[in-house]
């Protein structure tokens, strides 16, 4: 019984800490992101995987999967620069790895596009693709 209770408590603590981590990254609205892109004041991290990135991403976004080992060289020197990580949509949490890596590099203004690429596409906003070589 005690062992079962300890396992339950460990699971609850683990669940709470993952929720706390996800809550620590504020969302950015579609309109706020459009304004940031227009003013060239944002760096976008697409965490959907390289195949999805090639098929369509927000213009100017960095393919996180292809660049995660060299992310420091891809991000601006200004650690207060706006970094927006996104993935597939509201139910996707792949963005978290990109956001966490940016935070580990010392970036302090990290946000999440909750609607992800699916919301971006559904809005009719411009998409960029990568041609096969």
Secondary structure, DSSP 8 states (H G I E B T S, - for coil): -HHHHHHHHHHHHHHHHHHHHHHTSEE--HHHHHHHHHTT-EEEEE-S-HHHHHH-B-TT-EEHHHHGGGHHHHS-S-TTSEEEEE-SSTT--THHHHHHHHHHTT--EEEE-TTHHHHHHHTT---B-----
